[in-house]
Amino acid sequence: AEEVKENSVEINDILTNLATGDFIKISFTFELSNETAKEEFMLLDFKIKAIINQTLADMTPEEANGSKGLDLISSTLLNKINNVLKEGKVRNVNITSKVIS
């Protein structure tokens, strides 16, 4: 558990529009495979945030709601971010808070 926490990065309070114009405010904890991956992730945080915003901009509130919505957001981000990282991988995407309005 300590190693997981050491190799995790939080991105909090992303606020953006969904495809319908509704707003989503969402926070994440990303678990990375190793320290090198964590460092790379932190250096590329601008790209990571762009990927998050782009992913959410294509979703509707219906797609983002419920446990299926959480799974869809998490799995989509995991795949897209892992395509950017060269020094390791995202092991897990945890959504720590989410509000749609």
C-alpha positions, 0 to 999 in steps of 0.5 A: 500500500505504501508503494502504491501511495508513493507512486500516485499522483493527484489531479484535483478539481478539473472543471470543464464542459461536457459535450452537452454544455453541462459542467463536470468537476472531477478529481483523480488519483493516478497510480503509476507503475514506478517512480520513473513513470511518476516523474514522467507523468508529473513532467507531462501534467499539461498533456495529461490535463489536455487528455482529461479535458478532451475525453470529458468534452466528448462525453454526455452527462448520461455517459459520465453518470453512475458506475458505468460512467466512472468505469468508462472515464477511468478506462478511457483515460488509462488507455490514452495516457498510457499511449503518451508515457514512455517510462512506465504505465498508469496502473489504475485511475481512481476518480476521487470526486465527481459532480455534474451540473 
